[in-house]
Amino acid sequence: MPKPVKVGDELDVTIEAVAAKGDGIAKKEGFVIFIPGVSVGETCKIRITAVKASSAVAEKVDAGAAVAETVEPAPAEEEVDAGTTEEKAE
């Protein structure tokens, strides 16, 4: 029987319960997915990170992370000051 999820899949799920080790539990077509760092009743987007024989493991996808990755970081102070240090040395 094929599994309803594969590594890399992103799904919107509702956390149905919490496992003994504290991970949230969601299901897709009866297939159990464990997600750390979530609470019962929470609805969130997840990304499958591992698929096992009878369950999968996922991580919560932070909606803000995709935006943050596309913004270029400001130069570090060292990079800005590097030019002035070299000019002083001349």
PDB file of N, CA, C and O in Angstrom:
ATOM      1  N   MET A   1       0.843  -1.184   0.000  1.00  0.00           N
ATOM      2  CA  MET A   1       0.000   0.000   0.000  1.00  0.00           C
ATOM      3  C   MET A   1       0.891   1.250   0.000  1.00  0.00           C
ATOM      4  O   MET A   1       1.740   1.386   0.881  1.00  0.00           O
ATOM      5  N   PRO A   2       0.725   2.146  -0.942  1.00  0.00           N
ATOM      6  CA  PRO A   2       1.561   3.350  -0.997  1.00  0.00           C
ATOM      7  C   PRO A   2       1.241   4.313   0.151  1.00  0.00           C
ATOM      8  O   PRO A   2       0.105   4.404   0.615  1.00  0.00           O
ATOM      9  N   LYS A   3       2.265   5.016   0.585  1.00  0.00           N
ATOM     10  CA  LYS A   3       2.096   5.986   1.668  1.00  0.00           C
ATOM     11  C   LYS A   3       1.538   7.284   1.079  1.00  0.00           C
ATOM     12  O   LYS A   3       1.881   7.648  -0.046  1.00  0.00           O
ATOM     13  N   PRO A   4       0.674   7.991   1.835  1.00  0.00           N
ATOM     14  CA  PRO A   4       0.042   9.202   1.304  1.00  0.00           C
ATOM     15  C   PRO A   4       0.937  10.453   1.340  1.00  0.00           C
ATOM     16  O   PRO A   4       0.524  11.521   0.889  1.00  0.00           O
ATOM     17  N   VAL A   5       2.158  10.323   1.875  1.00  0.00           N
ATOM     18  CA  VAL A   5       3.080  11.467   1.923  1.00  0.00           C
ATOM     19  C   VAL A   5       4.472  11.024   1.501  1.00  0.00           C
ATOM     20  O   VAL A   5       4.807   9.841   1.561  1.00  0.00           O
ATOM     21  N   LYS A   6       5.285  12.000   1.069  1.00  0.00           N
ATOM     22  CA  LYS A   6       6.685  11.711   0.764  1.00  0.00           C
ATOM     23  C   LYS A   6       7.530  12.877   1.284  1.00  0.00           C
ATOM     24  O   LYS A   6       7.004  13.962   1.532  1.00  0.00           O
ATOM     25  N   VAL A   7       8.819  12.659   1.445  1.00  0.00           N
ATOM     26  CA  VAL A   7       9.716  13.688   1.955  1.00  0.00           C
ATOM     27  C   VAL A   7       9.632  14.924   1.061  1.00  0.00           C
ATOM     28  O   VAL A   7       9.707  14.831  -0.164  1.00  0.00           O
ATOM     29  N   GLY A   8       9.476  16.074   1.699  1.00  0.00           N
ATOM     30  CA  GLY A   8       9.378  17.330   0.967  1.00  0.00           C
ATOM     31  C   GLY A   8       7.955  17.830   0.773  1.00  0.00           C
ATOM     32  O   GLY A   8       7.753  19.004   0.466  1.00  0.00           O
ATOM     33  N   ASP A   9       6.961  16.954   0.948  1.00  0.00           N
ATOM     34  CA  ASP A   9       5.565  17.384   0.825  1.00  0.00           C
ATOM     35  C   ASP A   9       5.255  18.445   1.868  1.00  0.00           C
ATOM     36  O   ASP A   9       5.715  18.353   3.006  1.00  0.00           O
ATOM     37  N   GLU A  10       4.480  19.446   1.487  1.00  0.00           N
ATOM     38  CA  GLU A  10       4.003  20.454   2.432  1.00  0.00           C
ATOM     39  C   GLU A  10       2.489  20.331   2.522  1.00  0.00           C
ATOM     40  O   GLU A  10       1.792  20.278   1.509  1.00  0.00           O
ATOM     41  N   LEU A  11       1.992  20.288   3.769  1.00  0.00           N
ATOM     42  CA  LEU A  11       0.568  20.085   4.006  1.00  0.00           C
ATOM     43  C   LEU A  11       0.059  21.055   5.062  1.00  0.00           C
ATOM     44  O   LEU A  11       0.814  21.489   5.932  1.00  0.00           O
ATOM     45  N   ASP A  12      -1.206  21.388   4.984  1.00  0.00           N
ATOM     46  CA  ASP A  12      -1.873  22.123   6.051  1.00  0.00           C
ATOM     47  C   ASP A  12      -2.598  21.074   6.888  1.00  0.00           C
ATOM     48  O   ASP A  12      -3.417  20.314   6.371  1.00  0.00           O
ATOM     49  N   VAL A  13      -2.289  21.040   8.190  1.00  0.00           N
ATOM     50  CA  VAL A  13      -2.876  20.028   9.065  1.00  0.00           C
ATOM     51  C   VAL A  13      -3.386  20.663  10.353  1.00  0.00           C
ATOM     52  O   VAL A  13      -3.029  21.791  10.695  1.00  0.00           O
ATOM     53  N   THR A  14      -4.227  19.913  11.056  1.00  0.00           N
ATOM     54  CA  THR A  14      -4.655  20.279  12.398  1.00  0.00           C
ATOM     55  C   THR A  14      -4.114  19.221  13.341  1.00  0.00           C
ATOM     56  O   THR A  14      -4.265  18.024  13.095  1.00  0.00           O
ATOM     57  N   ILE A  15      -3.488  19.660  14.415  1.00  0.00           N
ATOM     58  CA  ILE A  15      -2.895  18.738  15.379  1.00  0.00           C
ATOM     59  C   ILE A  15      -4.012  18.106  16.200  1.00  0.00           C
ATOM     60  O   ILE A  15      -4.777  18.800  16.871  1.00  0.00           O
ATOM     61  N   GLU A  16      -4.096  16.773  16.136  1.00  0.00           N
ATOM     62  CA  GLU A  16      -5.182  16.037  16.774  1.00  0.00           C
ATOM     63  C   GLU A  16      -4.866  15.604  18.192  1.00  0.00           C
ATOM     64  O   GLU A  16      -5.770  15.484  19.019  1.00  0.00           O
ATOM     65  N   ALA A  17      -3.585  15.365  18.488  1.00  0.00           N
ATOM     66  CA  ALA A  17      -3.194  14.842  19.797  1.00  0.00           C
ATOM     67  C   ALA A  17      -1.709  15.105  20.010  1.00  0.00           C
ATOM     68  O   ALA A  17      -1.017  15.618  19.131  1.00  0.00           O
ATOM     69  N   VAL A  18      -1.233  14.736  21.214  1.00  0.00           N
ATOM     70  CA  VAL A  18       0.191  14.846  21.519  1.00  0.00           C
ATOM     71  C   VAL A  18       0.693  13.455  21.891  1.00  0.00           C
ATOM     72  O   VAL A  18       0.078  12.766  22.705  1.00  0.00           O
ATOM     73  N   ALA A  19       1.800  13.049  21.300  1.00  0.00           N
ATOM     74  CA  ALA A  19       2.385  11.733  21.559  1.00  0.00           C
ATOM     75  C   ALA A  19       3.069  11.714  22.927  1.00  0.00           C
ATOM     76  O   ALA A  19       3.252  12.759  23.551  1.00  0.00           O
ATOM     77  N   ALA A  20       3.440  10.531  23.382  1.00  0.00           N
ATOM     78  CA  ALA A  20       4.083  10.353  24.683  1.00  0.00           C
ATOM     79  C   ALA A  20       5.360  11.185  24.825  1.00  0.00           C
ATOM     80  O   ALA A  20       5.678  11.639  25.924  1.00  0.00           O
ATOM     81  N   LYS A  21       6.089  11.387  23.739  1.00  0.00           N
ATOM     82  CA  LYS A  21       7.341  12.155  23.785  1.00  0.00           C
ATOM     83  C   LYS A  21       7.109  13.650  23.573  1.00  0.00           C
ATOM     84  O   LYS A  21       8.065  14.425  23.559  1.00  0.00           O
ATOM     85  N   GLY A  22       5.841  14.067  23.409  1.00  0.00           N
ATOM     86  CA  GLY A  22       5.515  15.483  23.297  1.00  0.00           C
ATOM     87  C   GLY A  22       5.310  16.013  21.889  1.00  0.00           C
ATOM     88  O   GLY A  22       4.919  17.168  21.721  1.00  0.00           O
ATOM     89  N   ASP A  23       5.564  15.201  20.879  1.00  0.00           N
ATOM     90  CA  ASP A  23       5.338  15.652  19.501  1.00  0.00           C
ATOM     91  C   ASP A  23       3.845  15.684  19.199  1.00  0.00           C
ATOM     92  O   ASP A  23       3.078  14.862  19.702  1.00  0.00           O
ATOM     93  N   GLY A  24       3.443  16.648  18.366  1.00  0.00           N
ATOM     94  CA  GLY A  24       2.065  16.704  17.937  1.00  0.00           C
ATOM     95  C   GLY A  24       1.794  15.600  16.928  1.00  0.00           C
ATOM     96  O   GLY A  24       2.702  15.134  16.239  1.00  0.00           O
ATOM     97  N   ILE A  25       0.532  15.188  16.848  1.00  0.00           N
ATOM     98  CA  ILE A  25       0.135  14.137  15.909  1.00  0.00           C
ATOM     99  C   ILE A  25      -0.928  14.690  14.972  1.00  0.00           C
ATOM    100  O   ILE A  25      -1.941  15.239  15.407  1.00  0.00           O
ATOM    101  N   ALA A  26      -0.677  14.536  13.677  1.00  0.00           N
ATOM    102  CA  ALA A  26      -1.670  14.845  12.651  1.00  0.00           C
ATOM    103  C   ALA A  26      -1.785  13.594  11.787  1.00  0.00           C
ATOM    104  O   ALA A  26      -0.932  12.709  11.854  1.00  0.00           O
ATOM    105  N   LYS A  27      -2.818  13.519  10.992  1.00  0.00           N
ATOM    106  CA  LYS A  27      -2.990  12.361  10.117  1.00  0.00           C
ATOM    107  C   LYS A  27      -3.385  12.801   8.724  1.00  0.00           C
ATOM    108  O   LYS A  27      -4.093  13.789   8.530  1.00  0.00           O
ATOM    109  N   LYS A  28      -2.900  12.026   7.753  1.00  0.00           N
ATOM    110  CA  LYS A  28      -3.347  12.189   6.374  1.00  0.00           C
ATOM    111  C   LYS A  28      -3.765  10.810   5.894  1.00  0.00           C
ATOM    112  O   LYS A  28      -2.952   9.888   5.827  1.00  0.00           O
ATOM    113  N   GLU A  29      -5.033  10.684   5.564  1.00  0.00           N
ATOM    114  CA  GLU A  29      -5.597   9.403   5.125  1.00  0.00           C
ATOM    115  C   GLU A  29      -5.287   8.305   6.130  1.00  0.00           C
ATOM    116  O   GLU A  29      -5.006   7.171   5.743  1.00  0.00           O
ATOM    117  N   GLY A  30      -5.335   8.636   7.432  1.00  0.00           N
ATOM    118  CA  GLY A  30      -5.070   7.666   8.487  1.00  0.00           C
ATOM    119  C   GLY A  30      -3.600   7.445   8.789  1.00  0.00           C
ATOM    120  O   GLY A  30      -3.271   6.760   9.757  1.00  0.00           O
ATOM    121  N   PHE A  31      -2.718   8.001   7.996  1.00  0.00           N
ATOM    122  CA  PHE A  31      -1.274   7.851   8.166  1.00  0.00           C
ATOM    123  C   PHE A  31      -0.799   8.876   9.200  1.00  0.00           C
ATOM    124  O   PHE A  31      -1.046  10.072   9.039  1.00  0.00           O
ATOM    125  N   VAL A  32      -0.127   8.428  10.249  1.00  0.00           N
ATOM    126  CA  VAL A  32       0.280   9.284  11.361  1.00  0.00           C
ATOM    127  C   VAL A  32       1.515  10.101  10.997  1.00  0.00           C
ATOM    128  O   VAL A  32       2.479   9.590  10.427  1.00  0.00           O
ATOM    129  N   ILE A  33       1.454  11.402  11.348  1.00  0.00           N
ATOM    130  CA  ILE A  33       2.580  12.313  11.118  1.00  0.00           C
ATOM    131  C   ILE A  33       2.915  12.968  12.460  1.00  0.00           C
ATOM    132  O   ILE A  33       2.045  13.569  13.091  1.00  0.00           O
ATOM    133  N   PHE A  34       4.169  12.856  12.897  1.00  0.00           N
ATOM    134  CA  PHE A  34       4.629  13.461  14.140  1.00  0.00           C
ATOM    135  C   PHE A  34       5.287  14.812  13.841  1.00  0.00           C
ATOM    136  O   PHE A  34       6.122  14.920  12.943  1.00  0.00           O
ATOM    137  N   ILE A  35       4.901  15.840  14.606  1.00  0.00           N
ATOM    138  CA  ILE A  35       5.433  17.187  14.406  1.00  0.00           C
ATOM    139  C   ILE A  35       5.846  17.769  15.758  1.00  0.00           C
ATOM    140  O   ILE A  35       4.983  17.987  16.609  1.00  0.00           O
ATOM    141  N   PRO A  36       7.133  18.024  15.983  1.00  0.00           N
ATOM    142  CA  PRO A  36       7.553  18.621  17.252  1.00  0.00           C
ATOM    143  C   PRO A  36       7.198  20.106  17.317  1.00  0.00           C
ATOM    144  O   PRO A  36       7.116  20.788  16.295  1.00  0.00           O
ATOM    145  N   GLY A  37       6.990  20.590  18.545  1.00  0.00           N
ATOM    146  CA  GLY A  37       6.792  22.018  18.751  1.00  0.00           C
ATOM    147  C   GLY A  37       5.428  22.568  18.398  1.00  0.00           C
ATOM    148  O   GLY A  37       5.301  23.755  18.098  1.00  0.00           O
ATOM    149  N   VAL A  38       4.404  21.731  18.429  1.00  0.00           N
ATOM    150  CA  VAL A  38       3.047  22.194  18.128  1.00  0.00           C
ATOM    151  C   VAL A  38       2.107  21.791  19.266  1.00  0.00           C
ATOM    152  O   VAL A  38       2.463  20.975  20.117  1.00  0.00           O
ATOM    153  N   SER A  39       0.913  22.367  19.270  1.00  0.00           N
ATOM    154  CA  SER A  39      -0.072  22.102  20.322  1.00  0.00           C
ATOM    155  C   SER A  39      -1.344  21.504  19.746  1.00  0.00           C
ATOM    156  O   SER A  39      -1.657  21.704  18.572  1.00  0.00           O
ATOM    157  N   VAL A  40      -2.080  20.765  20.580  1.00  0.00           N
ATOM    158  CA  VAL A  40      -3.358  20.179  20.166  1.00  0.00           C
ATOM    159  C   VAL A  40      -4.302  21.284  19.717  1.00  0.00           C
ATOM    160  O   VAL A  40      -4.430  22.311  20.383  1.00  0.00           O
ATOM    161  N   GLY A  41      -4.955  21.068  18.594  1.00  0.00           N
ATOM    162  CA  GLY A  41      -5.912  22.027  18.053  1.00  0.00           C
ATOM    163  C   GLY A  41      -5.285  23.046  17.120  1.00  0.00           C
ATOM    164  O   GLY A  41      -5.997  23.752  16.406  1.00  0.00           O
ATOM    165  N   GLU A  42      -3.967  23.133  17.116  1.00  0.00           N
ATOM    166  CA  GLU A  42      -3.274  24.099  16.250  1.00  0.00           C
ATOM    167  C   GLU A  42      -3.389  23.676  14.788  1.00  0.00           C
ATOM    168  O   GLU A  42      -3.252  22.496  14.463  1.00  0.00           O
ATOM    169  N   THR A  43      -3.638  24.631  13.923  1.00  0.00           N
ATOM    170  CA  THR A  43      -3.631  24.388  12.479  1.00  0.00           C
ATOM    171  C   THR A  43      -2.369  25.035  11.942  1.00  0.00           C
ATOM    172  O   THR A  43      -2.114  26.213  12.192  1.00  0.00           O
ATOM    173  N   CYS A  44      -1.580  24.269  11.203  1.00  0.00           N
ATOM    174  CA  CYS A  44      -0.313  24.802  10.713  1.00  0.00           C
ATOM    175  C   CYS A  44       0.099  24.129   9.409  1.00  0.00           C
ATOM    176  O   CYS A  44      -0.451  23.102   9.012  1.00  0.00           O
ATOM    177  N   LYS A  45       1.076  24.738   8.761  1.00  0.00           N
ATOM    178  CA  LYS A  45       1.658  24.174   7.544  1.00  0.00           C
ATOM    179  C   LYS A  45       2.887  23.384   7.983  1.00  0.00           C
ATOM    180  O   LYS A  45       3.682  23.862   8.792  1.00  0.00           O
ATOM    181  N   ILE A  46       3.038  22.182   7.451  1.00  0.00           N
ATOM    182  CA  ILE A  46       4.178  21.335   7.797  1.00  0.00           C
ATOM    183  C   ILE A  46       4.893  20.857   6.539  1.00  0.00           C
ATOM    184  O   ILE A  46       4.323  20.853   5.448  1.00  0.00           O
ATOM    185  N   ARG A  47       6.151  20.456   6.708  1.00  0.00           N
ATOM    186  CA  ARG A  47       6.942  19.862   5.624  1.00  0.00           C
ATOM    187  C   ARG A  47       7.426  18.496   6.107  1.00  0.00           C
ATOM    188  O   ARG A  47       8.037  18.398   7.171  1.00  0.00           O
ATOM    189  N   ILE A  48       7.162  17.457   5.344  1.00  0.00           N
ATOM    190  CA  ILE A  48       7.568  16.097   5.693  1.00  0.00           C
ATOM    191  C   ILE A  48       9.094  15.993   5.582  1.00  0.00           C
ATOM    192  O   ILE A  48       9.672  16.339   4.552  1.00  0.00           O
ATOM    193  N   THR A  49       9.748  15.506   6.667  1.00  0.00           N
ATOM    194  CA  THR A  49      11.207  15.372   6.675  1.00  0.00           C
ATOM    195  C   THR A  49      11.669  13.922   6.637  1.00  0.00           C
ATOM    196  O   THR A  49      12.805  13.644   6.253  1.00  0.00           O
ATOM    197  N   ALA A  50      10.795  12.992   7.035  1.00  0.00           N
ATOM    198  CA  ALA A  50      11.145  11.571   7.006  1.00  0.00           C
ATOM    199  C   ALA A  50       9.867  10.750   6.909  1.00  0.00           C
ATOM    200  O   ALA A  50       8.838  11.104   7.485  1.00  0.00           O
ATOM    201  N   VAL A  51       9.949   9.649   6.171  1.00  0.00           N
ATOM    202  CA  VAL A  51       8.812   8.746   6.050  1.00  0.00           C
ATOM    203  C   VAL A  51       9.279   7.359   6.457  1.00  0.00           C
ATOM    204  O   VAL A  51      10.256   6.833   5.925  1.00  0.00           O
ATOM    205  N   LYS A  52       8.557   6.772   7.419  1.00  0.00           N
ATOM    206  CA  LYS A  52       8.879   5.436   7.932  1.00  0.00           C
ATOM    207  C   LYS A  52       7.790   4.470   7.490  1.00  0.00           C
ATOM    208  O   LYS A  52       6.889   4.844   6.740  1.00  0.00           O
ATOM    209  N   ALA A  53       7.871   3.243   7.949  1.00  0.00           N
ATOM    210  CA  ALA A  53       6.917   2.218   7.529  1.00  0.00           C
ATOM    211  C   ALA A  53       5.475   2.559   7.888  1.00  0.00           C
ATOM    212  O   ALA A  53       4.572   2.375   7.072  1.00  0.00           O
ATOM    213  N   SER A  54       5.253   3.058   9.112  1.00  0.00           N
ATOM    214  CA  SER A  54       3.870   3.311   9.528  1.00  0.00           C
ATOM    215  C   SER A  54       3.613   4.746   9.980  1.00  0.00           C
ATOM    216  O   SER A  54       2.531   5.052  10.479  1.00  0.00           O
ATOM    217  N   SER A  55       4.595   5.623   9.810  1.00  0.00           N
ATOM    218  CA  SER A  55       4.415   7.018  10.206  1.00  0.00           C
ATOM    219  C   SER A  55       5.408   7.914   9.471  1.00  0.00           C
ATOM    220  O   SER A  55       6.284   7.445   8.743  1.00  0.00           O
ATOM    221  N   ALA A  56       5.241   9.220   9.686  1.00  0.00           N
ATOM    222  CA  ALA A  56       6.164  10.188   9.095  1.00  0.00           C
ATOM    223  C   ALA A  56       6.521  11.223  10.153  1.00  0.00           C
ATOM    224  O   ALA A  56       5.836  11.358  11.167  1.00  0.00           O
ATOM    225  N   VAL A  57       7.594  11.942   9.902  1.00  0.00           N
ATOM    226  CA  VAL A  57       8.023  13.029  10.778  1.00  0.00           C
ATOM    227  C   VAL A  57       8.020  14.290   9.926  1.00  0.00           C
ATOM    228  O   VAL A  57       8.409  14.263   8.759  1.00  0.00           O
ATOM    229  N   ALA A  58       7.577  15.397  10.523  1.00  0.00           N
ATOM    230  CA  ALA A  58       7.518  16.654   9.789  1.00  0.00           C
ATOM    231  C   ALA A  58       7.997  17.786  10.672  1.00  0.00           C
ATOM    232  O   ALA A  58       8.136  17.636  11.886  1.00  0.00           O
ATOM    233  N   GLU A  59       8.249  18.929  10.037  1.00  0.00           N
ATOM    234  CA  GLU A  59       8.595  20.137  10.780  1.00  0.00           C
ATOM    235  C   GLU A  59       7.563  21.196  10.438  1.00  0.00           C
ATOM    236  O   GLU A  59       7.015  21.226   9.336  1.00  0.00           O
ATOM    237  N   LYS A  60       7.315  22.060  11.403  1.00  0.00           N
ATOM    238  CA  LYS A  60       6.390  23.170  11.173  1.00  0.00           C
ATOM    239  C   LYS A  60       7.087  24.160  10.257  1.00  0.00           C
ATOM    240  O   LYS A  60       8.249  24.502  10.476  1.00  0.00           O
ATOM    241  N   VAL A  61       6.384  24.618   9.237  1.00  0.00           N
ATOM    242  CA  VAL A  61       6.941  25.575   8.295  1.00  0.00           C
ATOM    243  C   VAL A  61       6.593  26.966   8.796  1.00  0.00           C
ATOM    244  O   VAL A  61       5.423  27.287   9.002  1.00  0.00           O
ATOM    245  N   ASP A  62       7.610  27.785   8.988  1.00  0.00           N
ATOM    246  CA  ASP A  62       7.404  29.157   9.444  1.00  0.00           C
ATOM    247  C   ASP A  62       7.129  30.023   8.231  1.00  0.00           C
ATOM    248  O   ASP A  62       7.995  30.171   7.369  1.00  0.00           O
ATOM    249  N   ALA A  63       5.942  30.594   8.152  1.00  0.00           N
ATOM    250  CA  ALA A  63       5.556  31.414   6.999  1.00  0.00           C
ATOM    251  C   ALA A  63       6.500  32.597   6.811  1.00  0.00           C
ATOM    252  O   ALA A  63       6.719  33.023   5.677  1.00  0.00           O
ATOM    253  N   GLY A  64       7.064  33.139   7.889  1.00  0.00           N
ATOM    254  CA  GLY A  64       7.979  34.267   7.794  1.00  0.00           C
ATOM    255  C   GLY A  64       9.358  33.883   7.297  1.00  0.00           C
ATOM    256  O   GLY A  64      10.095  34.750   6.828  1.00  0.00           O
ATOM    257  N   ALA A  65       9.733  32.615   7.383  1.00  0.00           N
ATOM    258  CA  ALA A  65      11.079  32.179   6.991  1.00  0.00           C
ATOM    259  C   ALA A  65      11.322  32.383   5.501  1.00  0.00           C
ATOM    260  O   ALA A  65      12.417  32.784   5.107  1.00  0.00           O
ATOM    261  N   ALA A  66      10.327  32.117   4.669  1.00  0.00           N
ATOM    262  CA  ALA A  66      10.507  32.269   3.227  1.00  0.00           C
ATOM    263  C   ALA A  66      10.766  33.726   2.868  1.00  0.00           C
ATOM    264  O   ALA A  66      11.569  34.013   1.980  1.00  0.00           O
ATOM    265  N   VAL A  67      10.104  34.636   3.541  1.00  0.00           N
ATOM    266  CA  VAL A  67      10.301  36.063   3.287  1.00  0.00           C
ATOM    267  C   VAL A  67      11.691  36.475   3.753  1.00  0.00           C
ATOM    268  O   VAL A  67      12.389  37.211   3.055  1.00  0.00           O
ATOM    269  N   ALA A  68      12.093  36.007   4.925  1.00  0.00           N
ATOM    270  CA  ALA A  68      13.389  36.379   5.481  1.00  0.00           C
ATOM    271  C   ALA A  68      14.537  35.905   4.595  1.00  0.00           C
ATOM    272  O   ALA A  68      15.557  36.586   4.488  1.00  0.00           O
ATOM    273  N   GLU A  69      14.380  34.751   3.961  1.00  0.00           N
ATOM    274  CA  GLU A  69      15.447  34.217   3.122  1.00  0.00           C
ATOM    275  C   GLU A  69      15.651  35.043   1.860  1.00  0.00           C
ATOM    276  O   GLU A  69      16.749  35.047   1.303  1.00  0.00           O
ATOM    277  N   THR A  70      14.640  35.730   1.404  1.00  0.00           N
ATOM    278  CA  THR A  70      14.764  36.479   0.158  1.00  0.00           C
ATOM    279  C   THR A  70      15.320  37.884   0.370  1.00  0.00           C
ATOM    280  O   THR A  70      15.711  38.541  -0.594  1.00  0.00           O
ATOM    281  N   VAL A  71      15.362  38.348   1.604  1.00  0.00           N
ATOM    282  CA  VAL A  71      15.885  39.685   1.907  1.00  0.00           C
ATOM    283  C   VAL A  71      17.381  39.574   2.154  1.00  0.00           C
ATOM    284  O   VAL A  71      17.819  38.755   2.962  1.00  0.00           O
ATOM    285  N   GLU A  72      18.179  40.405   1.453  1.00  0.00           N
ATOM    286  CA  GLU A  72      19.618  40.366   1.649  1.00  0.00           C
ATOM    287  C   GLU A  72      19.967  41.012   2.973  1.00  0.00           C
ATOM    288  O   GLU A  72      19.448  42.079   3.302  1.00  0.00           O
ATOM    289  N   PRO A  73      20.849  40.371   3.744  1.00  0.00           N
ATOM    290  CA  PRO A  73      21.229  40.940   5.033  1.00  0.00           C
ATOM    291  C   PRO A  73      22.085  42.190   4.851  1.00  0.00           C
ATOM    292  O   PRO A  73      22.786  42.337   3.851  1.00  0.00           O
ATOM    293  N   ALA A  74      22.018  43.081   5.826  1.00  0.00           N
ATOM    294  CA  ALA A  74      22.852  44.279   5.793  1.00  0.00           C
ATOM    295  C   ALA A  74      24.297  43.861   6.007  1.00  0.00           C
ATOM    296  O   ALA A  74      24.544  42.871   6.695  1.00  0.00           O
ATOM    297  N   PRO A  75      25.263  44.582   5.440  1.00  0.00           N
ATOM    298  CA  PRO A  75      26.657  44.210   5.630  1.00  0.00           C
ATOM    299  C   PRO A  75      27.047  44.291   7.107  1.00  0.00           C
ATOM    300  O   PRO A  75      26.571  45.158   7.840  1.00  0.00           O
ATOM    301  N   ALA A  76      27.902  43.394   7.522  1.00  0.00           N
ATOM    302  CA  ALA A  76      28.362  43.382   8.903  1.00  0.00           C
ATOM    303  C   ALA A  76      29.262  44.586   9.140  1.00  0.00           C
ATOM    304  O   ALA A  76      29.818  45.148   8.196  1.00  0.00           O
ATOM    305  N   GLU A  77      29.404  44.981  10.400  1.00  0.00           N
ATOM    306  CA  GLU A  77      30.238  46.147  10.717  1.00  0.00           C
ATOM    307  C   GLU A  77      31.662  45.964  10.207  1.00  0.00           C
ATOM    308  O   GLU A  77      32.287  46.915   9.739  1.00  0.00           O
ATOM    309  N   GLU A  78      32.171  44.741  10.299  1.00  0.00           N
ATOM    310  CA  GLU A  78      33.543  44.477   9.859  1.00  0.00           C
ATOM    311  C   GLU A  78      33.711  44.809   8.384  1.00  0.00           C
ATOM    312  O   GLU A  78      34.724  45.377   7.978  1.00  0.00           O
ATOM    313  N   GLU A  79      32.702  44.447   7.577  1.00  0.00           N
ATOM    314  CA  GLU A  79      32.781  44.709   6.143  1.00  0.00           C
ATOM    315  C   GLU A  79      32.732  46.207   5.864  1.00  0.00           C
ATOM    316  O   GLU A  79      33.445  46.688   4.982  1.00  0.00           O
ATOM    317  N   VAL A  80      31.922  46.942   6.583  1.00  0.00           N
ATOM    318  CA  VAL A  80      31.787  48.375   6.385  1.00  0.00           C
ATOM    319  C   VAL A  80      33.074  49.081   6.819  1.00  0.00           C
ATOM    320  O   VAL A  80      33.550  49.982   6.130  1.00  0.00           O
ATOM    321  N   ASP A  81      33.635  48.674   7.957  1.00  0.00           N
ATOM    322  CA  ASP A  81      34.827  49.316   8.504  1.00  0.00           C
ATOM    323  C   ASP A  81      36.101  48.903   7.779  1.00  0.00           C
ATOM    324  O   ASP A  81      37.115  49.591   7.895  1.00  0.00           O
ATOM    325  N   ALA A  82      36.079  47.798   7.035  1.00  0.00           N
ATOM    326  CA  ALA A  82      37.279  47.310   6.371  1.00  0.00           C
ATOM    327  C   ALA A  82      37.868  48.356   5.439  1.00  0.00           C
ATOM    328  O   ALA A  82      39.088  48.516   5.395  1.00  0.00           O
ATOM    329  N   GLY A  83      37.049  49.059   4.705  1.00  0.00           N
ATOM    330  CA  GLY A  83      37.528  50.086   3.781  1.00  0.00           C
ATOM    331  C   GLY A  83      38.196  51.242   4.500  1.00  0.00           C
ATOM    332  O   GLY A  83      39.220  51.748   4.041  1.00  0.00           O
ATOM    333  N   THR A  84      37.644  51.660   5.599  1.00  0.00           N
ATOM    334  CA  THR A  84      38.222  52.788   6.327  1.00  0.00           C
ATOM    335  C   THR A  84      39.524  52.396   6.998  1.00  0.00           C
ATOM    336  O   THR A  84      40.415  53.234   7.140  1.00  0.00           O
ATOM    337  N   THR A  85      39.657  51.151   7.411  1.00  0.00           N
ATOM    338  CA  THR A  85      40.893  50.697   8.050  1.00  0.00           C
ATOM    339  C   THR A  85      42.028  50.680   7.025  1.00  0.00           C
ATOM    340  O   THR A  85      43.147  51.098   7.322  1.00  0.00           O
ATOM    341  N   GLU A  86      41.734  50.199   5.827  1.00  0.00           N
ATOM    342  CA  GLU A  86      42.768  50.146   4.783  1.00  0.00           C
ATOM    343  C   GLU A  86      43.195  51.552   4.368  1.00  0.00           C
ATOM    344  O   GLU A  86      44.375  51.792   4.112  1.00  0.00           O
ATOM    345  N   GLU A  87      42.248  52.477   4.301  1.00  0.00           N
ATOM    346  CA  GLU A  87      42.576  53.849   3.930  1.00  0.00           C
ATOM    347  C   GLU A  87      43.484  54.490   4.967  1.00  0.00           C
ATOM    348  O   GLU A  87      44.381  55.256   4.614  1.00  0.00           O
ATOM    349  N   LYS A  88      43.264  54.188   6.238  1.00  0.00           N
ATOM    350  CA  LYS A  88      44.088  54.745   7.302  1.00  0.00           C
ATOM    351  C   LYS A  88      45.515  54.196   7.229  1.00  0.00           C
ATOM    352  O   LYS A  88      46.471  54.895   7.564  1.00  0.00           O
ATOM    353  N   ALA A  89      45.652  52.941   6.788  1.00  0.00           N
ATOM    354  CA  ALA A  89      46.963  52.305   6.724  1.00  0.00           C
ATOM    355  C   ALA A  89      47.835  52.934   5.643  1.00  0.00           C
ATOM    356  O   ALA A  89      49.059  52.857   5.741  1.00  0.00           O
ATOM    357  N   GLU A  90      47.257  53.551   4.619  1.00  0.00           N
ATOM    358  CA  GLU A  90      48.025  54.111   3.500  1.00  0.00           C
ATOM    359  C   GLU A  90      48.707  55.350   3.861  1.00  0.00           C
ATOM    360  O   GLU A  90      49.393  55.941   3.027  1.00  0.00           O
TER     361      GLU A  90
END
